[in-house]
Amino acid sequence: MTRLMHAIEESLESTTFADVIALARDDMAAVDQLIATSLESDVALVSQVSQYIVTSGGKRLRPLLVLLAARALGYAAEQHIRSAAIIEFIHTATLLHDDVVDSSARRRGRDTANTVFGNQASVLVGDFLYSRAFQMMVDIDSMRVMQILADATNTIAAGEVMQLMNVHNPDTTEDNYRLVIYRKTARLFEAGAQIAAVLANRDPRDEEAMITYGQNLGAAFQLVDDALDYNASADELGKNIGDDLAEGKATLPLIYAMQKSDADDKAVIRDAILEGGLDQLERITAIIESTGALQYTAARAQEAADTAIAALSDIPDSHYKQALIAIAEFSVARRS
């Protein structure tokens, strides 16, 4: 047993994200190779845009989740590699489309694909990645896996439309916000964890446990992401601070701050959401801090992470299970 595995087993607190990645190093290398092969196209621009976005950094958390969950559940074949690549393609396609819809200029610390290649190319290459993902689903030859991924993709698309409807809507409720982040973000985490259980042929109880884990991990990740939009540096976050506010998105820090602020401060936030822009960013950040909105958001994220961890209680102990627990902890402790 390696020193790394002892560290993961004996102390989650000393486990770094690099340690977790190391457990899946060989599997992730296989995923990267499959991604590179699957991005090949006789249309040069397709390959250029695809390579740009897929290799633009990020933690590859979604495919990592598939790989670790499959191993934690005792899966020993190869289709988790293809499933992880599919999950990454679906996620990447949503990023390409999101950045066009949001007119985003930066992601993961560099220019977005739509900034470099234009909106038309970004949308069309996003479509290419979606269709490539569905081609790869057929190769898995599992109707259950295809159903899970098809349903997840449809749910994500509906979530994108819901978020668009909520833009510049200061009356967005916390319940509505949570539904959007489930559909836009958590649903794909959920699908990845569920597929691991299906591939491993686990019983319905274990499958449900993985659904709960993935869903709550995704929720925790997005809640922290929305809080970081108001309390991280641009270099840490990889995008411009206040982007959500500039786009008129009422995320949980703003929703809670409006609930707890006086009439004047509430009006400032409402106007900013209605109009978009960052003219009042400094004041709004102060309101968010004074109302405890970031602490409230962090507490909701911690609740989701705790629920994710609890869902794994009956999964057999292993280094891979401990890595899944560590990922849930990292999701609420991260700064980027």
N, C-alpha and C positions, 0 to 999 in steps of 0.2 A: 504493500500500500504506500502511495506517495505521501510526502510531507503535506502536499496540498490537500489531499483527501482527509488526512488527520485533522488539519486546520478547520476544514468545513464541518467535520463531524463534531469536534470538540468545542468550537466557539464560533457561532455565527457573527459575533461582534467583530472578530478579527478577519472575517472573510471580505475580500474586495470583489468588485465586479469582475476584475480580471481573473480572479480565482474561479468564479462561476463559469466564465467563458471557457476557461481551460478544461473544465470537465467535458465540454462539448466541442473541443477544438477539432477533432477528426471529423465529426459529423458536420460541423460548420464549414470546414474546408470542402467537404463534398457538396454542401449546399451552394457555396460560392462557385464551385466549378459548374454545377448544373445551371445556376443563374447565368453565368458567362456564356455557356453553350446555348441556352434558350433565348438569349438576347440577340443572337446572330440573325441578321436579315440582309436580303439583297438590296434593300432600300437603305442607303447610307445614313440618311437623317434619322431613321428609326433607331439604328444602332448608336448613333452619336448621342441622342437625347436620352435613350435608355441607360447607356453607360454613365452619362453625366449624373443622373438622379440616383441610380442604384449605388454608385460608388462615392456618393457625396458625404459619407460619414453616417453618424447615427449608431445606436447601440445594437441594431438588428434584434431588438427585444422580442418581437413577435415570432420570428423563426426560431430564435433561441428557446423560447417557451415551448414550442412544438417538440424540439429535439430533447430537451430535458424532461418534459412530461412523458414522452414516449418511453424513454429509458427508465424513468421512475416507475412506470407501470409494467416494466419487464419486456418491452418490445425489443426484438432482436433482429428484425428484417431490415429492409431498406426504404420502404415507402414513406417513412417519416421525413426522409431527405427531400423527396419530391413535394410532400405536403408543406414543409417549411418554406421551400422556394415559392410555392403557390401563394402562401400567406404573404410573403414579402412582395410578390408581384402585385397582389391586390392592394396592399398598403401603399406601394409606390404609385400605382395608378391613381389612388385617391389623393395623394400628395400633388401630383401633377394637375389634377382637376381643381383641387382646393386652391392652389396658388393662383390659378387663373381667375376663379370666382372671387377670391379675396384681393386680387391685384397685389399679391405679396411680392416683395423685392428680395427678401433674404430668407434663407432656411439653412439650418445647420452651419451657420457661420459663413455662408457664401451666397452669391447670387442665385436666385431660383431659376429653374429651367425656362420658365416663361420670360424672364428677363433676358436670358442669353439667346434663346432660340425663337421666342415669340409665342403668343397665345395659341395660335393655330397649331403649331407643331406640338406644343405641350398637350393639348386636348387630344389630338390624334394619336400621339404616342401613348398617352394614357389608355386610349381605346385598344391599342395594340397589346399593351401589357395585360389588360383584362382578358382579351381574347386568347392570348398565350396561356394565361392561367387556366382557362377552361379547357384548352387543348391538353394541358398537363393533368388536369383532373381526370380526363378520360383514361389516361395512361395508368392511373392508380387502380382502375377497374373495381371501384367500390361505389355502389349506388348511395350508401349511407354517407360516405365522405363527400360525394358530389352534392347531395342534398344539403348537407351542412354548409358547404361553401357557397352554393348557389343562394341559399336563404340568407346567409350572412352578407353576401354582396348586395342583395336586394335591400336588406335592412340598412346597410351603410348608405346606399343611394337615397333612401327615404330620409335618413337622418340628415344628410346634406341639404335636402330640400327644407326640412324642418328648421335647420339652423338659418337658412336663407330667409325663411318667413319670420324668424325672431330678430333678424338684424334691424337695428334702429327701433326696437320695441322695448321701452323701459319697463313695461308691465310684465315682462317674462317672469314666471314664477320659478321657485327652486325645483318644484316637481317637473316642470316643463324642461328646465335646463338639464336635470338629471336624465330625462328621457332622451334628450339630444345626445348627451355624452355616451349614454349606453349604445345608441344606434350608431353614432359616428366612430366611436373609439372602442368601447368595451366589447362590442359584439364580435370583433375580429379576434381579440384576445380569447374570448369565450370559445369561438369556433376552433382556434388552434389547440386549446387544451382538450376540448371534446374530441377532436379528431385523433389525438394521441390515445385516448381511451378506446375509441372505435378500432383503431389499428391494432391495439394490444388485445382486442376481444375481451375487454373487462366487463363485469356485470353492470346492470343499470345503476347500482348505488355508487360505484366508482366513477361511472360516466357523469352522474349528476354532481359528484364532488368536484370533478374537474371543470364542469360548467360553472359552478359557483366560484371556484378559484379564479378561472380566467376572467369571468365577468367582473369580479370585485378588484382584481389586479388592474384591469383596464380602467375601471372607475377611479381607483386611487391615482393611477398615472396621470389621467386627464385632470383631475382636481388639482394635483400639484402643479401641472403644467399651467393651468389657469391662474394659480396663485403666483407663480414665477413671473408672469407677465407684468407684475407690479412690484416685485422685490428682488429681481436678479439683474445682473449687468447684461448688456447686449452680448459681450464676449462669452459669458457663461451660457446664456440662453440660446445663442445662435440665430437670433432674430432681433428685430428692433423692439425695445421695451415700449409697452403701451399699444402694440399692434391690435390687440383685441378691441381696445377702446376706440382706436382710430377707425376701425371697421364697424363700429356701432354694435358690438357684441356684448350682450348683458350676461357675463359669466358670474359665477357664484360670489366672488369678492364684491362685485358691484351690487348684485341683488341683495346681499346681506347688509352692505353698507347703507343702502337706501332704506332698508327696514329699520336700522338703528340710528340714523342721523336725524337732525332737526330739519325743519321745512326748507331752510335756505340751502343747506348742504345737499339735501335730497334733490332740490331743483337743479343744482349744478350738475349732478350725476345724470339726471333725466335729460337735461339739455345736451350733454355730451353724447349720450347714447343716441338721441334723436338725430343729432347733427353729424356725429362722427368727428374725427379730428382730435388734436392733442393740445389745444390751447389751454385747457384747464388741467392738464395731466398732473402738475405738481400739487395743486389743491386737492384733486381727487385722490391722489396717492396718500396725502395727509389724512383725508377723511376715512379712507380704507384702514389706515393704521389706527386712527383714533377710535374707530368703532369695533376693533377686534375682528375685522372681516377676514384677514389672513389667518388668524388663529382659528377662526371658525372653519374656514376651508381646510386648513391642515388637520383639524380634528375629524372632519368628515372623511378625509383621505385616510387617516389612520384607522378609522372604523372599518373602511373598506378593506384595507390591507390586513387588519386583524381577522376579518371574516374570511378572506382568501386563505390565510394561514390555517385557520380553524377547519376549513373544508378538507385539508389534507390529513386530518388526524388519523383516519383509518387507512391511509395509503401506507404500504410497508415502508419501514425506515430504510433509507439508502442515502448515499452521497448526493444522488440526483434529487431526492425529495428535499434534502437540506438546502440544495441550491435553489429550488423553487421557493422555499421559505425565505431565503436570503434575497431573492429578486423582489418579493413583496416588501421586505424591509427597505431595500434600496429605492423602491418606487416612491416612498414618502420621505426619504432622507436626501434625495438628489438635489443638486443645484443647477442642473441643466437638462 
